[in-house]
Amino acid sequence: MIAAIDVYYPDDGSAVAGAVVFKDYSDPREYRKYTCHIPKTEAYIPGEFYKRELPCIMAVLEMIIEDIDTVIIKQGEKTEKLTTDFTD
């Protein structure tokens, strides 16, 4: 299974992380969707992804019940693809 994740940051210092899970890149629809509200995030500091974005990504990843083997992270203007064994 594949999870595509993005995080939205409103002006109030909170965040909303979302994940779309699908079985294959060619699927016409998602298998399942997840959203997670994070009440407070760290300030954005270039190059310090782990302080602001990573806690939000981990929060939504923890909600996913499917066995995920690929994670796609939408990061600003970039998209990162991570493939690993998330079953451990």
Backbone as JSON, one array per atom type, in Angstrom:
{
  "sequence": "MIAAIDVYYPDDGSAVAGAVVFKDYSDPREYRKYTCHIPKTEAYIPGEFYKRELPCIMAVLEMIIEDIDTVIIKQGEKTEKLTTDFTD",
  "N": [[0.85, -1.18, 0.0], [0.33, 2.3, -0.53], [0.99, 5.48, 0.81], [0.14, 8.81, 0.55], [1.12, 11.91, 1.7], [0.36, 15.11, 3.06], [0.74, 18.33, 4.6], [-1.06, 20.96, 6.02], [-0.8, 24.32, 7.01], [-2.46, 26.52, 8.84], [-2.81, 30.05, 9.7], [-2.89, 30.2, 12.46], [-1.0, 28.79, 13.92], [-1.44, 26.11, 14.16], [-1.83, 22.81, 12.65], [-2.91, 20.71, 9.94], [-2.72, 17.46, 9.1], [-2.81, 15.26, 6.38], [-3.52, 12.1, 4.91], [-3.59, 10.01, 2.1], [-4.43, 6.86, 1.18], [-3.61, 4.29, -1.04], [-3.73, 1.41, -3.21], [-2.28, 1.0, -5.57], [-0.36, 2.91, -7.91], [-1.87, 3.38, -10.18], [-4.5, 3.36, -9.4], [-7.85, 4.54, -9.61], [-9.18, 5.81, -7.55], [-8.89, 6.72, -4.08], [-8.02, 4.39, -1.48], [-8.4, 4.72, 1.25], [-8.82, 7.58, 3.42], [-7.16, 9.78, 5.68], [-7.15, 12.19, 8.32], [-5.57, 14.5, 10.52], [-5.59, 16.68, 13.21], [-3.32, 18.99, 14.43], [-2.72, 20.8, 17.2], [-0.68, 22.69, 17.85], [2.28, 23.83, 16.35], [5.82, 23.89, 15.63], [7.75, 26.8, 14.72], [8.46, 27.65, 11.29], [11.58, 26.77, 10.06], [14.01, 27.0, 7.71], [15.47, 24.06, 6.39], [15.17, 22.58, 8.69], [13.32, 20.4, 8.81], [12.5, 18.33, 10.5], [11.57, 19.52, 12.84], [9.13, 20.97, 12.46], [7.5, 19.83, 10.31], [7.84, 16.98, 10.46], [6.73, 15.95, 13.01], [3.98, 16.28, 12.47], [3.59, 14.68, 10.22], [4.27, 12.19, 11.28], [2.19, 11.93, 13.14], [-0.13, 11.58, 11.55], [0.65, 9.31, 10.16], [0.67, 7.41, 12.21], [-2.02, 6.93, 12.52], [-2.79, 5.35, 10.41], [-4.03, 2.24, 9.42], [-3.49, 0.35, 7.54], [-1.02, -1.79, 5.95], [1.73, -0.18, 5.07], [4.03, 0.35, 2.46], [5.24, 2.26, 0.93], [5.8, 5.71, 1.14], [4.72, 8.86, 0.21], [5.64, 12.14, 0.4], [4.41, 15.32, 0.37], [6.1, 18.21, 0.08], [6.26, 21.44, 0.39], [7.15, 22.84, -2.6], [8.12, 20.52, -3.51], [8.1, 16.93, -3.92], [8.6, 14.13, -2.02], [9.6, 10.76, -2.16], [9.46, 7.9, -0.28], [10.52, 4.67, 0.24], [10.14, 1.89, 2.14], [10.19, -0.63, 4.69], [7.53, -0.51, 6.62], [6.39, -2.13, 8.47], [7.56, -3.04, 10.78]],
  "CA": [[0.0, 0.0, 0.0], [1.03, 3.57, -0.68], [0.38, 6.61, 1.51], [0.57, 10.15, 0.13], [0.88, 12.77, 2.87], [0.61, 16.55, 2.97], [0.4, 19.04, 5.83], [-1.53, 22.33, 5.83], [-0.52, 25.16, 8.18], [-3.19, 27.78, 8.9], [-2.08, 31.14, 10.34], [-3.04, 30.18, 13.93], [0.04, 27.98, 14.55], [-1.81, 24.69, 14.17], [-1.62, 22.13, 11.37], [-3.77, 19.58, 9.6], [-2.0, 16.5, 8.27], [-3.7, 14.36, 5.67], [-2.91, 10.97, 4.18], [-4.44, 9.27, 1.17], [-3.87, 5.52, 1.02], [-4.07, 3.58, -2.22], [-3.03, 0.15, -3.43], [-1.39, 1.07, -6.71], [-0.33, 4.24, -8.52], [-2.88, 3.5, -11.24], [-5.85, 3.34, -8.84], [-8.6, 5.75, -9.94], [-9.67, 6.42, -6.31], [-8.17, 6.34, -2.88], [-8.52, 3.26, -0.7], [-8.87, 5.31, 2.5], [-8.26, 8.89, 3.72], [-6.98, 10.08, 7.1], [-6.76, 13.55, 8.66], [-5.18, 14.66, 11.91], [-5.39, 18.08, 13.6], [-2.23, 19.21, 15.38], [-3.07, 22.12, 17.72], [0.44, 23.64, 17.9], [3.49, 23.38, 15.65], [7.0, 24.75, 15.74], [7.9, 27.79, 13.65], [9.19, 27.16, 10.13], [12.99, 27.12, 9.94], [14.53, 26.29, 6.54], [16.45, 23.0, 6.65], [14.86, 21.86, 9.93], [12.08, 19.66, 8.52], [12.15, 17.47, 11.64], [10.95, 20.27, 13.93], [7.76, 21.38, 12.17], [6.76, 18.91, 9.45], [7.92, 15.57, 10.85], [5.73, 15.54, 14.01], [2.66, 16.21, 11.83], [3.61, 13.5, 9.36], [4.23, 11.01, 12.15], [0.87, 11.85, 13.76], [-1.08, 10.98, 10.61], [1.12, 7.94, 9.88], [0.25, 6.55, 13.32], [-3.45, 6.62, 12.37], [-3.01, 4.44, 9.28], [-4.1, 0.84, 9.85], [-3.03, -0.51, 6.45], [0.41, -2.04, 5.86], [2.27, 0.77, 4.09], [5.41, 0.1, 2.07], [5.75, 3.46, 0.26], [5.23, 6.97, 1.62], [5.0, 10.03, -0.62], [5.45, 13.32, 1.22], [4.35, 16.59, -0.36], [6.87, 19.15, 0.89], [6.38, 22.71, -0.34], [7.08, 22.66, -4.04], [8.77, 19.25, -3.82], [7.46, 15.72, -3.44], [9.6, 13.13, -1.67], [9.08, 9.39, -2.14], [10.23, 7.03, 0.59], [10.08, 3.28, 0.19], [10.77, 1.14, 3.22], [9.3, -1.58, 5.35], [6.93, 0.14, 7.78], [5.64, -3.11, 9.25], [8.25, -3.33, 12.05]],
  "C": [[0.89, 1.24, 0.0], [0.26, 4.64, 0.1], [0.99, 7.89, 0.99], [0.16, 11.12, 1.22], [1.2, 14.22, 2.53], [0.17, 17.18, 4.28], [0.04, 20.48, 5.46], [-1.31, 23.1, 7.13], [-1.33, 26.44, 8.12], [-2.38, 28.83, 9.68], [-2.12, 31.11, 11.87], [-2.0, 29.31, 14.64], [-0.27, 26.5, 14.64], [-1.46, 24.07, 12.81], [-2.68, 21.06, 11.19], [-2.96, 18.69, 8.66], [-3.01, 15.56, 7.64], [-2.92, 13.27, 4.96], [-3.98, 10.33, 3.31], [-3.73, 7.95, 0.92], [-4.46, 4.9, -0.24], [-3.19, 2.37, -2.45], [-1.98, 0.23, -4.52], [-1.45, 2.48, -7.3], [-1.4, 4.45, -9.58], [-4.32, 3.48, -10.71], [-6.6, 4.64, -9.16], [-9.12, 6.5, -8.71], [-8.82, 5.95, -5.14], [-8.8, 5.12, -2.22], [-9.11, 3.77, 0.62], [-8.18, 6.66, 2.68], [-8.18, 9.07, 5.24], [-6.66, 11.56, 7.25], [-6.5, 13.64, 10.16], [-4.95, 16.14, 12.18], [-4.29, 18.14, 14.66], [-2.4, 20.64, 15.9], [-1.93, 23.15, 17.7], [1.64, 23.02, 17.2], [4.63, 24.35, 15.92], [7.0, 25.75, 14.57], [8.7, 27.16, 12.51], [10.62, 27.69, 10.17], [13.54, 26.33, 8.77], [15.6, 25.26, 6.94], [16.19, 22.2, 7.92], [13.48, 21.22, 9.85], [11.57, 18.91, 9.74], [11.43, 18.21, 12.77], [9.48, 20.6, 13.68], [6.97, 20.31, 11.43], [6.71, 17.48, 9.99], [6.93, 15.17, 11.95], [4.31, 15.41, 13.42], [2.55, 14.97, 10.97], [3.52, 12.23, 10.2], [2.85, 10.83, 12.79], [-0.14, 11.19, 12.82], [-0.65, 9.55, 10.24], [0.67, 6.96, 10.96], [-1.23, 6.16, 13.24], [-3.71, 5.54, 11.33], [-2.97, 2.99, 9.74], [-3.62, -0.13, 8.76], [-1.52, -0.72, 6.55], [0.97, -1.19, 4.72], [3.7, 0.39, 3.76], [6.04, 1.28, 1.34], [5.03, 4.68, 0.82], [5.68, 8.08, 0.68], [4.67, 11.25, 0.23], [5.48, 14.55, 0.34], [5.0, 17.63, 0.54], [7.06, 20.44, 0.1], [6.18, 22.49, -1.82], [7.67, 21.32, -4.48], [7.9, 18.09, -3.34], [8.55, 14.68, -3.22], [8.93, 11.77, -1.63], [10.01, 8.55, -1.28], [9.66, 5.63, 0.49], [10.87, 2.53, 1.25], [9.76, 0.15, 3.77], [8.78, -0.94, 6.63], [6.19, -0.84, 8.68], [6.3, -3.43, 10.57], [7.91, -2.34, 13.12]]
}
